[in-house]
Amino acid sequence: MGGTIIIAGGGALLGAGASGGAATLGTWVIANQDAYVLNTCAKLTVFCREVLVKTDDGTELMHQVRQRVCGQLRETESQIEFLTQLKQFIKRIDSKEVESDSKAKHDRSEALKGITQSEKNMKKSVKYMQKYVKELAKIAGIRDEDASGTRQKVKAQIEKG
C-alpha cells in the first residue's frame, strides 16, 4: 500500500512538474512556502529514484522535469534580485515625508518586513531546488557539460522614472 501511495503521489507531482506546472512551483515559492518546496522536491526525488528510473521513457521525463525546475530556479533568482532592489528603493524614499507621518512610517516598516521575509523564504527555496536539480542529474545520469546551459541567470531591475 505504501508503494501505491508513492506512485500515485509521484504521478501527480510529475504531472505538475512536466506539464508546465513548474510555474505552480513558482507560486508556492512566492507564497512563502519554502517548506512546501522542500517537501515537493523530496517527493519528486523519491518518485524519480524509485519509479521513473525503472520505466522505458523515465530518463526523458526526468530531463523534462529538471529543465522545468531549472527554469523556475532562474525565475526565482530573478525575483529575489527584484525584491532586493525593491527594498533598497523603499529605503531611499524621502525619509522626511515618512518620518512626519506615523501611518506611512508603519506601512513602510511593514512592507520592508514582508519583503525581507519573502526574500528569506525564496532563498531557502532556491537552495532546495538547486539540491533537487543536482540530485535529479545524478539519478538521470546527466553529466555536468549536459547541464551547462540550464543555469543562465536572468537580471531583474527596477526602472527609475
C-alpha positions, 0 to 999 in steps of 0.5 A: 500500500505504501508503494501505491501511495508513492506512485500515485503521489509521484504521478501527480507531482510529475504531472505538475512538474512536466506539464508546465506546472513548474510555474505552480512551483513558482507560486508556492515559492512566492507564497512563502512556502519554502517548506512546501518546496522542500517537501515537493522536491523530496517527493519528486526525488523519491518518485524519480529514484524509485519509479521513473528510473525503472520505466522505458521513457523515465530518463526523458521525463526526468530531463523534462522535469529538471529543465522545468525546475531549472527554469523556475530556479532562474525565475526565482533568482530573478525575483529575489534580485527584484525584491532586493532592489525593491527594498533598497528603493523603499529605503531611499524614499524621502525619509522626511515625508515618512518620518512626519507621518506615523501611518506611512512610517508603519506601512513602510516598516511593514512592507520592508518586513514582508519583503525581507521575509519573502526574500528569506523564504525564496532563498531557502527555496532556491537552495532546495531546488538547486539540491533537487536539480543536482540530485535529479542529474545524478539519478538521470545520469546527466553529466555536468557539460549536459547541464551547462546551459540550464543555469543562465541567470536572468537580471531583474531591475527596477526602472527609475522614472 
